[in-house]
Amino acid sequence: MRKGKIHDKIFAILFHFPSFCLYTVFLILPLVASFFIALLKWNGVGDSVFVGLDNFLDIFVRDRYFKKIIANTLISMGAGVFIQLPLALILAYMVYRVKKGFRFFQTSYFVPVVISATVIGLMFSLFFNPTFGPINTFLKAVGMEKYIKNWLSDPDIVLFSVILPGIWQYLGYHFVILLAGMQSIPREIIESARIDGANTVDIFSKIVIPNVKSMIQVCIIINLSGAIKTFDIPYMMTQGGPGASSTFLAIYMYKEAFVDSNIGRGTAIAVCMLIMAVLATAVVNKIFAYINRND
């Protein structure tokens, strides 16, 4: 029996060893290296100089754009949680109640997720084009010229213009997760509630939402972490301009590290992104733990 336990332990170690190596090489070591590089002044090629926390002081104290970039990122996070997720939840419930065409709607809402972000960025750039874009063309056609805007060059509205495509693209992603959670609810509970006189709103608020609470938690964490590393669509549409009006942390990191060849400062921004993601995840988990304790 003892010999069999030893064999089991050896088998378990050998079974986990490849994943442990991959996890260490591609995650742990780069993470540790990032914290070290963030303390250097380095262009990625020549000699590096240890500057301690000077890169972080540059970002938080001396950089006049950083507060605006943080605000943009927080707005993007808020848009995802308070606009995208409620829409995904409502759509998921509507499709959950559908008897005919369920597969069609399920597939249709998920299609944007598999489209390349570059394609979506280019598509919305054409939509928002002030000269020949369909949005301004439509507004002009219906006599609403006063609402015609330079959607991608006006600092007051460009942030909305670059956030909207991301909300549209990943709406179906959260929709599928929430719909799967709803499908796991026993139909008997829904039918019993209907027999007792519960209407659609009652079923949605008192049965569906409590039963998919864990899925909502997952979606919020995915949404917040995704907003922190938002890059492809906004960069494709505006490159973060005008100024820093549509710049997010990931775009800022890319420009610092690979455009201005300041690898140390770019890595410091990446460390800030990591800390924001960890804090956001911890806060969401604490909130849901509190909610679960009081249910």
Disulfide bonds with the S-S distance in Angstrom:
none
